Amino acid sequence: MGKLELLVERYEKFCAIPWEKSLAGPQRVWFVVYDPSEERRIRLRMPEFEVATKKAGHGWASVDLTDSFGHWLGKQDYLSSYLECPDDLDPILPGFEAELAQQVQTQLEAADDNSILAISGVGGLFGLTSVAGLVHQVAPVIKGRLVVFFPGTHVNNNYKLLGGRPGWNYLAVAISAHDGGDDS
């Protein structure tokens, strides 16, 4: 069995476990961790994750963050200045982070306590904002589960996006194709 087939299988098994209703928001987050080189294949297999979710009796909604920054930047008044000098973006990035969190929060608020909101495209946030920061902002409104498709690594509860800056420690459940669920 290939890595992606195993990842879908592990996700399906985990999704079928009865959900504890008394968990706090940060404990309702799952990270589906995979090698960044598998991003395109994961996207092609997204329907399999949806089918596994529905097979377990849960609802499914998804949001793709890949183009979020481009859409947000395109609405900025001084777009041409930012394109000429990208360092000038630093002071306004909190506005992007707030809009991104609002986008995800709106989706979470529309979901019920038996549904999953799947987030893909977090690699598009690399170097702009933190996935951990986004999850932290939206965690209080998670009723069901938030599933983050995460191109990176997970070792001892430390997550590292795209092999970049040092990882962060988070309470989320990691689902991985590696033995024991952790990347090595």
Sine and cosine of phi, psi and omega as CSV:
sin_phi,cos_phi,sin_psi,cos_psi,sin_omega,cos_omega
0.00,0.00,0.71,-0.70,0.02,-1.00
-0.97,0.25,0.21,-0.98,-0.03,-1.00
-0.86,0.52,-0.69,0.73,-0.06,-1.00
-0.95,0.33,-0.60,0.80,0.07,-1.00
-0.89,0.46,-0.67,0.74,0.03,-1.00
-0.90,0.44,-0.64,0.77,0.02,-1.00
-0.89,0.45,-0.70,0.71,0.04,-1.00
-0.89,0.46,-0.67,0.74,0.01,-1.00
-0.88,0.47,-0.71,0.70,0.01,-1.00
-0.91,0.42,-0.64,0.77,0.06,-1.00
-0.87,0.49,-0.73,0.69,-0.02,-1.00
-0.86,0.51,-0.71,0.71,0.02,-1.00
-0.89,0.45,-0.68,0.74,-0.01,-1.00
-0.92,0.39,-0.63,0.77,-0.01,-1.00
-0.91,0.42,-0.49,0.87,-0.04,-1.00
-0.98,0.20,-0.25,0.97,0.03,-1.00
-0.93,0.37,0.72,-0.70,0.01,-1.00
-0.83,0.56,0.67,-0.74,-0.05,-1.00
-0.99,0.11,0.77,-0.64,0.11,-0.99
-0.96,0.28,0.83,-0.57,-0.07,-1.00
-0.99,0.11,-0.29,0.96,-0.10,-0.99
-1.00,-0.07,0.16,0.99,-0.02,-1.00
-0.95,0.32,0.52,-0.86,0.11,-0.99
-0.97,0.25,0.33,-0.94,-0.03,-1.00
-0.75,0.66,-0.77,0.63,-0.02,-1.00
-0.88,0.48,-0.38,0.92,0.01,-1.00
-1.00,0.06,-0.05,1.00,0.01,-1.00
-0.99,-0.15,0.26,0.96,-0.05,-1.00
-0.96,-0.28,0.74,-0.67,0.08,-1.00
-0.88,-0.47,0.66,-0.75,0.12,-0.99
-0.93,-0.37,0.87,-0.49,0.13,-0.99
-1.00,0.00,0.97,-0.26,-0.15,-0.99
-0.99,-0.15,0.74,-0.67,-0.01,-1.00
-0.50,-0.87,0.31,-0.95,0.02,-1.00
-0.90,0.43,0.71,-0.70,-0.01,-1.00
-0.82,0.57,-0.47,0.88,0.02,-1.00
-0.92,0.38,-0.22,0.98,-0.01,-1.00
-1.00,-0.09,0.10,1.00,-0.10,-1.00
-0.80,0.60,-0.76,0.65,-0.04,-1.00
-0.90,0.43,-0.63,0.78,0.00,-1.00
-0.93,0.37,-0.62,0.78,0.05,-1.00
-0.87,0.50,-0.71,0.71,-0.01,-1.00
-0.88,0.48,-0.61,0.79,0.05,-1.00
-0.92,0.39,-0.47,0.88,-0.04,-1.00
-1.00,-0.07,0.02,1.00,-0.02,-1.00
-0.78,0.63,-0.64,0.76,0.06,-1.00
-0.85,0.52,-0.49,0.87,0.03,-1.00
-0.93,0.37,-0.59,0.81,0.06,-1.00
-0.93,0.38,-0.62,0.78,0.04,-1.00
-0.90,0.45,-0.71,0.71,0.02,-1.00
-0.88,0.47,-0.69,0.73,0.01,-1.00
-0.88,0.47,-0.63,0.78,0.01,-1.00
-0.90,0.43,-0.74,0.67,-0.03,-1.00
-0.93,0.36,-0.57,0.82,0.05,-1.00
-0.88,0.48,-0.54,0.84,0.02,-1.00
-0.99,0.15,0.01,1.00,0.07,-1.00
1.00,0.04,0.34,0.94,-0.02,-1.00
-0.92,-0.38,0.42,-0.91,0.09,-1.00
-0.98,0.18,0.29,-0.96,-0.05,-1.00
-0.66,-0.75,0.73,-0.68,0.19,-0.98
-0.63,-0.78,0.42,-0.91,-0.02,-1.00
-0.62,-0.79,0.41,-0.91,0.07,-1.00
-0.65,-0.76,0.73,-0.68,0.00,-1.00
-0.96,-0.27,0.87,-0.49,-0.06,-1.00
-1.00,-0.08,0.07,1.00,-0.09,-1.00
-0.77,0.64,-0.76,0.66,-0.10,-1.00
-0.99,-0.15,0.13,0.99,-0.07,-1.00
-0.84,0.54,-0.70,0.71,-0.03,-1.00
-0.91,0.42,-0.70,0.72,0.02,-1.00
-0.86,0.50,-0.69,0.73,0.03,-1.00
-0.90,0.43,-0.69,0.72,0.00,-1.00
-0.90,0.43,-0.72,0.69,-0.02,-1.00
-0.89,0.46,-0.61,0.79,0.00,-1.00
-0.89,0.46,-0.36,0.93,0.01,-1.00
-1.00,-0.01,-0.05,1.00,-0.07,-1.00
-0.98,0.21,0.63,-0.78,-0.03,-1.00
-0.89,0.47,-0.58,0.81,-0.08,-1.00
-0.95,-0.30,0.66,0.75,-0.06,-1.00
-0.80,0.60,-0.76,0.65,-0.06,-1.00
-0.89,0.46,-0.59,0.81,0.04,-1.00
-0.91,0.41,-0.65,0.76,0.00,-1.00
-0.92,0.39,-0.58,0.82,0.02,-1.00
-0.94,0.35,-0.55,0.83,0.04,-1.00
-0.96,0.28,-0.58,0.81,-0.04,-1.00
-0.68,-0.73,0.99,0.12,-0.06,-1.00
-0.84,0.54,-0.42,0.91,0.02,-1.00
-0.88,0.47,-0.39,0.92,0.02,-1.00
-0.94,0.33,-0.16,0.99,0.03,-1.00
-0.95,0.31,-0.47,0.88,-0.10,-0.99
-0.74,0.67,-0.73,0.68,-0.04,-1.00
-0.93,0.38,-0.36,0.93,-0.05,-1.00
-0.98,-0.22,-0.07,1.00,0.02,-1.00
-0.85,0.53,-0.53,0.85,0.08,-1.00
-0.85,0.53,-0.49,0.87,0.08,-1.00
-0.91,0.41,-0.63,0.77,0.07,-1.00
-0.90,0.43,-0.72,0.69,0.00,-1.00
-0.86,0.52,-0.67,0.74,-0.01,-1.00
-0.92,0.40,-0.67,0.75,0.01,-1.00
-0.92,0.39,-0.64,0.77,0.03,-1.00
-0.88,0.47,-0.73,0.68,0.01,-1.00
-0.88,0.48,-0.64,0.77,0.02,-1.00
-0.90,0.43,-0.64,0.77,0.03,-1.00
-0.86,0.51,-0.74,0.67,-0.01,-1.00
-0.94,0.34,-0.66,0.75,-0.01,-1.00
-0.88,0.48,-0.64,0.77,0.03,-1.00
-0.87,0.50,-0.68,0.73,0.03,-1.00
-0.91,0.42,-0.66,0.76,0.00,-1.00
-0.91,0.41,-0.64,0.77,0.00,-1.00
-0.92,0.39,-0.47,0.88,0.02,-1.00
-0.98,0.20,-0.32,0.95,-0.03,-1.00
-1.00,0.07,0.40,-0.92,0.06,-1.00
-0.99,-0.14,-0.06,-1.00,-0.08,-1.00
-0.98,0.18,0.06,1.00,0.05,-1.00
-0.89,-0.46,0.34,0.94,-0.08,-1.00
-0.85,-0.53,0.38,-0.93,0.07,-1.00
-0.93,-0.36,0.70,-0.72,0.24,-0.97
-0.96,-0.28,0.88,-0.47,-0.01,-1.00
-0.99,-0.16,0.80,-0.61,0.04,-1.00
-0.95,-0.32,0.81,-0.58,0.10,-1.00
-0.86,-0.51,0.15,-0.99,0.05,-1.00
0.98,0.19,0.31,0.95,-0.03,-1.00
-0.93,0.36,-0.30,0.95,0.09,-1.00
-0.88,0.47,-0.45,0.89,0.05,-1.00
-0.93,0.36,-0.16,0.99,0.02,-1.00
-1.00,-0.06,-0.18,0.98,-0.08,-1.00
-0.82,0.57,0.79,-0.62,0.03,-1.00
0.99,0.12,-0.12,0.99,-0.03,-1.00
-0.94,-0.34,-0.71,0.70,-0.01,-1.00
-0.45,-0.89,0.15,-0.99,-0.08,-1.00
-0.98,-0.18,0.73,-0.68,0.09,-1.00
-0.90,0.44,-0.64,0.77,0.03,-1.00
-0.87,0.50,-0.67,0.74,0.02,-1.00
-0.89,0.45,-0.66,0.75,0.04,-1.00
-0.88,0.47,-0.75,0.66,-0.01,-1.00
-0.88,0.48,-0.68,0.74,0.01,-1.00
-0.87,0.50,-0.66,0.75,-0.02,-1.00
-0.92,0.39,-0.61,0.79,-0.09,-1.00
-1.00,-0.07,-0.23,0.97,-0.07,-1.00
-0.80,0.61,-0.63,0.78,-0.04,-1.00
-0.88,0.47,-0.33,0.94,-0.05,-1.00
-0.97,-0.26,0.12,0.99,0.02,-1.00
-0.96,0.30,0.87,-0.49,0.04,-1.00
-0.99,-0.13,-0.67,0.75,0.02,-1.00
-0.99,-0.16,-0.96,-0.27,0.06,-1.00
-0.66,-0.75,0.56,-0.83,0.12,-0.99
-0.94,-0.33,0.84,-0.54,-0.01,-1.00
-0.91,-0.41,0.87,-0.49,-0.01,-1.00
-0.96,-0.27,0.87,-0.48,0.08,-1.00
-0.99,0.13,0.92,-0.38,-0.29,-0.96
-0.89,-0.46,0.96,-0.26,0.05,-1.00
-0.99,0.15,1.00,-0.08,-0.06,-1.00
-0.01,-1.00,-0.56,-0.83,-0.02,-1.00
-0.75,-0.66,0.34,-0.94,0.05,-1.00
-0.61,-0.79,0.88,-0.47,0.05,-1.00
-0.66,-0.75,0.84,-0.54,0.02,-1.00
0.78,0.62,0.75,0.66,0.01,-1.00
0.91,0.42,0.23,0.97,0.10,-1.00
-0.97,-0.25,0.79,-0.62,-0.03,-1.00
-0.95,-0.30,0.62,-0.78,-0.01,-1.00
-0.68,-0.73,0.92,-0.40,-0.05,-1.00
-0.98,0.19,0.80,-0.60,0.09,-1.00
0.79,0.61,0.47,0.88,0.03,-1.00
0.92,0.39,0.33,0.94,-0.06,-1.00
-0.99,0.10,-0.64,-0.77,-0.08,-1.00
-0.78,0.62,0.29,-0.96,-0.02,-1.00
-0.78,0.63,0.60,-0.80,-0.05,-1.00
-0.95,0.32,0.08,-1.00,0.03,-1.00
-0.83,-0.56,0.41,-0.91,0.00,-1.00
-1.00,-0.06,0.77,-0.64,-0.04,-1.00
-0.61,-0.79,0.44,-0.90,-0.05,-1.00
-0.97,0.23,-0.14,0.99,-0.10,-0.99
-0.86,0.51,0.41,-0.91,0.10,-0.99
-1.00,0.10,0.77,-0.64,0.05,-1.00
-0.99,-0.11,0.74,-0.67,0.10,-1.00
-0.89,-0.46,0.85,-0.53,-0.13,-0.99
-0.61,-0.79,0.33,-0.94,0.06,-1.00
-1.00,0.08,-0.10,1.00,-0.01,-1.00
-0.99,0.15,0.43,-0.90,0.02,-1.00
-0.82,0.57,0.72,-0.70,0.03,-1.00
0.97,0.24,0.04,1.00,0.02,-1.00
0.99,0.11,-0.23,0.97,0.01,-1.00
-0.99,-0.14,0.53,-0.85,0.12,-0.99
-0.98,0.19,0.44,-0.90,0.07,-1.00
-0.88,-0.47,0.00,0.00,0.00,0.00
